[in-house]
Amino acid sequence: MHLTIEIPDDLIDPLSVSGNDLARRALEALALEEYRNGRLTEDELRRLLGFGTRYQLDGFLKAHDIWIEYTLEDFRREVESLDRLSV
């Protein structure tokens, strides 16, 4: 899907001053908002932003002060998986 947004001409320069790709920044802002509101999963967010790995997504989220929820139960599952692999 292609999405077009209208930006008044006099706002193009102030919004582009950072030198970053304005279209990419708009996509990231939309994606982050949808993730924060629970409408995108981590995997969907990763795919939408074109990250190949979860590590890349984690770095992106940390850069935007969003931390992936990691519970004690998640930790226990990982320890159990590692225990099974080490046998």
N, C-alpha and C positions, 0 to 999 in steps of 0.2 A: 504494500500500500504506500502510496505517496501522499504526504500531507503538506499542504501549503498554508503558510500563515502570512498575514499582512502586517508589515511593520512600516510605520510612517517614515518617509525619507529622512526627516531630521533626526531620527533616533538610530539610524543605521551606524553612523560613526561612533556615537557613544557606546553602543552595544558591541561594536567590533574593536574597540580600543585595546582589548587584551591581546589581540592578534590571534586568538583561537578561532576555530571554525564555528561560526554562529549556528549553523545547522546542527553540528554535533553537540554543542552546548544545549540547544533546545531539546534534542533527543535525550540527552543525559538527564536534564531537569525533569522531563516528563516521566522517564523511566524510574528515576529515584522517587518521585512523588507516588507513582503507582505501586512501587515496592513498599514504601513506607505505609501505604494504606492497605496493604495485604492483597492487592489485586494482581501482583506478579510474584511468582516464586523465585527463588535464587536462580534456578536453572533457566527460567524464562527471561529473567533480567540479564543473565550472562549471554544468552543467545541474542536478545534484542540489541545488546551493546557490542556484539561481535567478539567477545572474549573467548579464547580457546580453552582456558582452564579456570577452575574455581579460584586458584591462587591469584590470577589477574583480577577476578571479580572482587576478591577479598581486599586487594590493594586499592581498588577503585572505591569500594565502600568505606574503607578506613580513611581515605583522602577526603571523604565527605562526612566524616564523623558518624558513620553508621556501622554498627558492630553486629556481626552475624550471631544470632542467638545460639549458644552452645551450652547445653544443659549437662548436669551431672550424669543423667541417663545416656546422653550422647557419648560422654567420656567412657562410661562403663561398656557400652557396645563396642567402642573402638578397642578397648583393652581386651575384651573377649575375642574379638576378631584377630588381634595380634597374637594372643595366646594360641589360638587355633592354627595360625600360620607358622608359628615357631615350633610346632610339634614335629 
